[in-house]
Amino acid sequence: MIKNKLLFVLVLGTILYLSINFTPLLREHVLTLPLKIKSSIVHTKERIGREINTFFHQKEKIAALEKSLEKCSEQAQLSTAFAAKLNHFMEENSLQIYDPRLFLVQALSYVKLGDFSKLWLDFPDFNSSRIYGLLYKGYAAGIVDAEDTHPVARLLSNEKMIFSVKIGKEGDLGVAFGGKEFLSVKYIPSYADIKVGDEVITSGNDNIFYEGIKVGEVVAIESYNLYQTAAVKPYALLHDPEYFHAVDTAIKVPKEHNTTVR
């Protein structure tokens, strides 16, 4: 009797293993289900927390939000006015309209236990063919790409994290690679006058970030025959983060139109 049960369990396990590994649709559902469950639990927990917090601190929250909204509204109006003028100028000169967007995304769980450099994300309208920049509290925090078609955050400590940067007062170009403690900015021209303490920002040349996002500070420099490499201490402190902003730098191409000069 016991042997029959063991045989049944073995056969059933074999069927499940073959089905998951050789049936793409079933494999997709098996990989996706835990992320959907995690997302649902996280959203429910946060909703309950917000309701409790609102109930006990309603008056204080409303007053603080009104002050914050007043400041943000003024800044948003100025930014909108500037962007409208800039894009109107670019359209009139048949240049590409620049319109970067930010999306609030949520961390669900680490991809692999013990590896704190990669996170599954809850990312609405994710395009798996794109690479997105990732911000945390206004600083560059990594990139977002696809793993098994699902959005995954590669934080600054991930070895496959890479984006283009500018370094120093002259804005010399380099490429930032992820590292456990420090970023490594490589391919800086040998003639570049860079120093310890120089600031590193995103260049915007790779269509991952827009230009000017703060990355970190140079702590060490190594010189080679053709280029220099800088060790950079990042500004973003990524200790179990919950929310990020994903950067979408997709550029709109204006329609061609004829202008008449009088």
Phi, psi and omega in degrees: 000314180295321179296322179296320178295317179297320179296319180297315179297319180295315179296317180296318178297320178297317180297316179296318181298313181294322181295316182292319186276338185241002175244103186304318183296314179295320178299319179298317180293321180295321180287326185279326186305312180299324179292322178294319178296314179300316180298317180296317180296315181298316181295319179295317179299317181291322179297316178296317179299318179296319181294319179294315181296319179297320182297318185271336185232035188297311184297314181296318180297316182298316180297316180294319181293324179296318177296315181296319181296322180298316179293314182294324181297316179297314180295321180295320179295317178296318180295319179296318179297316180296316181297321180296315178298315182297312182290329176295316177299316182293322179294318180297333180256018177056037176259161181290133179286130183261117186214067180292147181231154177242139177235132176283123180235154186241137175284133179260306180192163176288143182296320183225135180300128180091349177253106184264019182257354181225136182228138167287142182241149166268103190230095179299143177058037179290134177253109187291349178271356184253160169243128183250149170281159182230128180246146173223115182054038175089354181252155175297130185237352181146203178226165176238126172222191187255142172223116189055039179069002180259146181290128179231134178271123173259104184286175184301337181275356181276133185292341179264006178279129184206138173199165184274142182224167169242147186224138176081177183295329181273354178068041178293143185279151175201177180236124182269129177244144182292152177205157186298317181248316181235151170281152175246113178263112185252172175062030172284131182305144182296334181277351184295132180268082181250152184223160172298133183102346177296149180269147178245131178231165176289148182267332184080002183282346185258003183058027173257309174247162165274166186288143169101000178286131182289136182249307183177195185233138180291130179243344179199152181225137174238135182252139176236185183296315187252343184205173177240157175233135181240136171272130187235128174274117184289152176282324184290125177260101189260074178256097179052057181288152180252322183232147175225172165246126175270140183258125176249110183258023178304131185257131177276136178260120182292152178289145179289138178212154181264138175243144181253122179268125182249000000 
